[in-house]
Amino acid sequence: MHGLTIPAADFYDDLRQRQGRKLNGTTYPSLENALEVAEVILYLDPVSNGELAYRAFKDEEKKTGQKLTDLAESVRDTRISFADIVAQPRRQLTSPTWSAIINQGRAYSPFTLNVERLIPWRTLSGRQHFYLDHPNYLNWGEHLPTYKPRPDHSMLLETEVTRAEAQGMLMNYITPHGKWSIHSTYSDNHRMLTLSRGSYPIWLNDKDAKKMGIQDNDWVELFNDNGVFVQRCIVSARIPSGTVFVYHATERTVSIPKSPLRGTRAGMNNSITRARLKPVLMSGGYAQFTYAFNYWGPVGVNRDTFVYVRRIEEPNW
Amino acid sequence: MSDWIKEIEAPTERKWEEFYRNRFAHDKRVRTTHGVNCTGSCSWEVFVKDGIVTWELQATDYPAIDPNLPDITPRGCQRGVSYSWYLYSPIRVKYPYVRGALIDLWREAREKHPDPVEAWKSLVNEPEKRRRWQRSRGKGGYRRFSWDEALELIAASLVHTIQEHGPDRVIGFSPIPAMSQISYAAGSRFLSLLGGVPMSFYDWYCDLPNASPEIWGEQTDVHEAADWYNARFIAVVGSNLNMTRTPDTHYIAEGRYAGAKFTVFAPDFNQVAKYADWWLPINPGQDGAFWMAVNHVILKEFYLLKQVPYFTDYLGRYTDSPILVEVKDGRPGRYLRAGQLADYADQENADWKLLVWDEKSGAPRMPGGTIGFRWQTEKGKWNLELKDARTGEEIAPLLSFRDNSDEVVQLEFDDFGADQKTRRGVPVKNITAQDGRQITVTTVFDLLMAQFGVDRGLGGEYPQSYDEVGSYTPAWQEQYTGIHRETLIRYAREWAENGEKTRGKNLIIIGAGANHWYHNNLLYRAGIVALMLTGAVGVNGGGLAHYVGQEKLANQASWGPIAFAGDWGLPSRQQNSPSFHYVHSDQWRYERGYKDYDKTVGQNNDHTIDHQARAVRKGWLPFFPQFNKSSLEVVKEAQKAGAQSDQEIIQYVVKQLKEGKLEFAIDDPDAPSNWPRNWFIWRGNAIGTSSKGHEYFLKHYLGTHTNAVAPEQANGHVSEVRYRKEAPQGKLDLVVDINFRMDTSALYSDIVLPTASWYEKPDINTTDLHTYINPMQAAVAPLWESKSDWEIFKAIAEKFSLLASVHLSDPVKDLVMIPLQHDTVDELAQPDDRDWRRGEVEAIPGKTMPKFRVVERQYPLVYQKMISLGSRRTGSGCTV
């Protein structure tokens, strides 16, 4: 991590003693049960083993020529175990595997290590970049900070077939996080489903709804070429005109009727979306534009999505 | 009724209260937390009565960070507190389930074939049989079956896939390791030991802010919520704090008492908008335009009309502003490299060291800290000291050539909003290169001033006032944002004044509402520029706080090798999911090439999948399966052709690729030889709420009913990949979902395995919103027939190893393809963008193309290795 090398052979040996298991005659630290895994994670990481934090700073000192070990000097004896965090939440230690100094009651703010201790950012210039000179960025005109308009429906081409079937207006479809789910995902327990109106309403602006002849609590069908979603709607002035909300996330197990348009069971919030990748974000092989997992690459954007909405009679189940 | 309530016959006894007392009675309390992706990582106490979880409550014993910071206690929200209802919910998965159509065929086949691998082969290689369970996906018909039968079927399918297609046809998706690190590692460790493919989540969820790696080389690194208290001017952009960051929001209230101004950008009047001092109802997705114009005002008023020493000093030390850029063909070009000048030509990594103009010596000088110093032999010069790294002399980098330029040249700048180019004057210096060539250079800062349209009397198409609609004035942004220019000017001034007075305590809290747009990197970058210009990054209370996805695995250093089998010296086939799904679920087939619809892209106007294919062969991005053949077979062929050492095997493979005898799977994504075959899903909803293009997943991955009606568009638009006329339906042989809920993914899988929920297992949970490490613990044992993810993957590994000792008994060699990696010397791989397939450069693994590594796999030992921590990590020191 951060390209650091932290010697930990002695701690590895401790673990062999404490929770050893034999494989082909050699003793290894056991990972047989999850608690053993937890102990290994805590024992071998600089944020919970002060000596490793010290050694990590030692390695960073070598690279940067800056004095850094003072940041871990006072915690070299600290070891946070699973029993410790069960007894009480424990605060992490300052470590160069991250970028903030959190000693002596300082709140974590990123890059304070870089600014105060002159550790470079892990970029081409070692500094923060206004300018990006990867050939791909120059080609796409993103070498300087700039503005590009949002892709419109004629570029996205996902409403061509459905335009003929539509009676409503073309709307921008987004799926923000909802109030009645545990964050973005868990919406289907008894408590969450019995708050507000239950199920997964489609939210419309009041003026838009009026134009489309839709009243609050009507059943509506939301669709484009990608798919279809059917629910009751909530009409609210809180929603901006031209936008339709379906709070993330819906499940097909809860109150999903058939779609009158397609005759089959209507889908869920992602039935409407399609992945679109931005090629400039595929750039690689060059300084900070090298790949790391969950770290770099094109992303699954989903807000540039257009749909039609129409009122329907009570649907079939 | 009245007897029971006792209210009428004995009202003074108040017996009804007993019901409530009993409801909250408990005989045990256990500290744990929720393995949910909310970034909360709140410590909870769970109360248990007679072995049943009855309720939960926020723990209140966090040690305080500092007496001067508001207390962190308590944490936990109104949604989290509903979690215990899941344990005994009707949608709880209690037993292993299998699709009826599949289990009937399986049992029939098992009668005929005593060997389970043979049995699986007899089904999966029979198209009509395979179609039968594929078509029934998502149509109900699950049947309960035993763990033993489940494990045998799964293990047999894995052995078959590895034998027939290769291990990189086995994929697994699980999101957000930070929320339950051990449960994540269970599957990713197993897959990595197999040679299978763990798939990413952060980019696929669109939670990765690309601007962060672009600007800082960092995935994401943000403030704990307690630091909001230190901010004095807060901009919330696309983040509904009160709803999604409920346990943290008290720091906003407290910060306002301490004097902070709290401004909110939101198109809808949402919870956080109500909470604001200043609500800016901006048009959806247009925040970038606002910040571009803010930067125009800051650059004009705080860099041109006056100078703020704190700002200019910050820019010179901590940003690339003073670094020299070559201008070429009337446009800004590449950074000037040290190697281009005679003085520095002999430097190691001279292509990777950059230059500034030193005010003192009046010459280009080479500061340390650039990436060439990071990876050179001589250590100790990778730092941000303002010194010439060769001589050790102090230097004073010049931000601008405005007052001492050799000349002013008119350069071309893009105005994508108006779809036009503008020409603007930029001050430059002319210097002589090592080869005698004249090079024209300017500074990044001078380019910024020109790009943002700040007129310094240099001629060209600069807007003349804030009221002129030109890039990027306050008047210009009105057409996009719907915010009046006067509002913007006031905002920009207050922002910069606060930065000046507080030395950078300007904070942007930003979220999915901004990051989920197509041009999110530009939107973020515009905001980050406003932070850098006010010296706000790297100070307490200042900077960019992006809270989208719980990506911070505090103990990543020790967890990583466990999760991806690095302890056994194995490279993991880590796959970026956006590319994988775009290609394999055939969503690319429904898109045209850029030349048909996007005028802004210039010469890059072929199809997105063409860019994807080139990125893979250049080593920019991973892609699995690697080849149109098994990666095990490829090694065998190489050996047959005489290759012995790893190096010879790799040489053989490179030659085959160059000659086109071996293909990357990406080059022909719909060929049956290139399909993914086995899919494990755990801790996530890969076919539901995490499946952008859900209906295409149903059609092309699963081969079942779909509501998509979109016509295909790609034919004739693609140049780098083969377009097959018939789009495959049903690429996947077996989908195994490990779940405690019968959610959308479970509905569409072939097998559902019951997993322990968050109150039924030990684990570790961390977040970026605070700096504590939280445990998960089993308040009760796993319910019904469920097991924890760790135990489930162990059981699969054990059964797999058993079958492997018959079918894959000998050690085999596997050639693993990995893209060029961040935080390694690969960062210096490609000074230029050249394509070996087009003959522009030699094909060199790890340099101009992906890296290849030959590893040995002992499949019968997978289980033993999974439960033992290998020693490879300590060979040359524990590399973390």
Interface residues (C-beta under 8 A of the other chain):
Chain A: M1 H2 G3 L4 T5 I6 P7 A8 A9 F11 Y12 L15 R21 L23 Y28 P29 S30 L31 E32 N33 A34 L35 V37 A38 V40 I41 L42 Y43 L44 D45 P46 V47 S48 A56 K62 K63 T64 G65 Q66 I80 F82 I85 V86 Q88 P89 R90 R91 Q92 S95 T97 W98 S99 A100 I102 Q104 G105 R106 A107 Y108 S109 P110 F111 T112 N114 V115 E116 L118 I119 P120 W121 R122 T123 L124 S125 G126 R127 Q128 H129 F130 Y131 L132 D133 H134 P135 N136 L138 N139 W140 G141 E142 H143 L144 P145 T146 Y147 K148 P149 R150 P151 S154 M155 L157 E158 E160 V161 T162 N172 I174 P176 H177 K179 W180 S181 I182 H183 S184 T185 Y186 D188 N189 H190 R191 M192 D225 N226 G227 V228 R238 I239 P240 T243 F245 H248 A249 T250 E251 R252 T253 S259 R262 T264 A266 G267 M268 N269 N270 S271 T273 R274 A275 R276 L277 K278 P279 V280 L281 M282 S283 G284 G285 Y286 A287 Q288 F289 T290 Y291 A292 F293 N294 Y295 W296 G297 P298 V299 G300 V301 N302 R303 D304
Chain B: R31 H34 V36 N37 C38 G40 S43 A59 D61 Y62 P63 I65 D66 P67 N68 L69 R79 G80 S82 Y83 W85 Y86 S89 I91 G138 Q181 I182 A185 P198 S200 F201 Y202 D203 W204 Y205 C206 D207 L208 N210 P213 E214 I215 W216 G217 E218 Q219 D221 V222 H223 E224 A226 D227 Y229 N230 N240 M243 T244 P267 D268 F269 N270 Q271 P281 N283 P284 G285 Q286 G288 A289 M292 N295 R317 Y318 T319 D320 S321 I323 V325 R331 P332 G333 R334 Y335 W352 L354 G368 G369 T370 I371 F373 R374 K379 G380 K381 W382 N383 L384 E385 F413 D414 F416 G417 V444 F445 L447 L448 Q451 F452 S471 Y472 Y480 A512 G513 N515 H516 W517 Y518 H519 N520 N521 L522 R525 A526 V529 M532 V537 G538 V539 N540 G541 G542 G543 L544 E551 A554 N555 Q556 A557 S558 W559 G560 I562 Q574 N576 S577 P578 S579 H581 Y582 S585 Q587 Y590 E591 R592 Y597 D598 T600 V601 G602 Q603 N604 T608 H611 Q612 A615 K618 G619 W620 L621 P622 N685 G688 T689 S690 S691 K692 G693 H694 E695 Y696 H705 T706 N707 A708 V709 A710 P711 Q713 R741 M742 D743 T744 L747 K761 P762 D763 I764 D768 T771 Y772 I773 N774 P775 Q777 S788 W790 E791 K794 P819 L820 Q821 H822 D823 T824 D826 E827 L828 A829 Q830 P831 D832 D833 L861 Q864 K865 M866 I867 S868 L869 G870 S871 R873 T874 S876 G877 C878 T879 V880
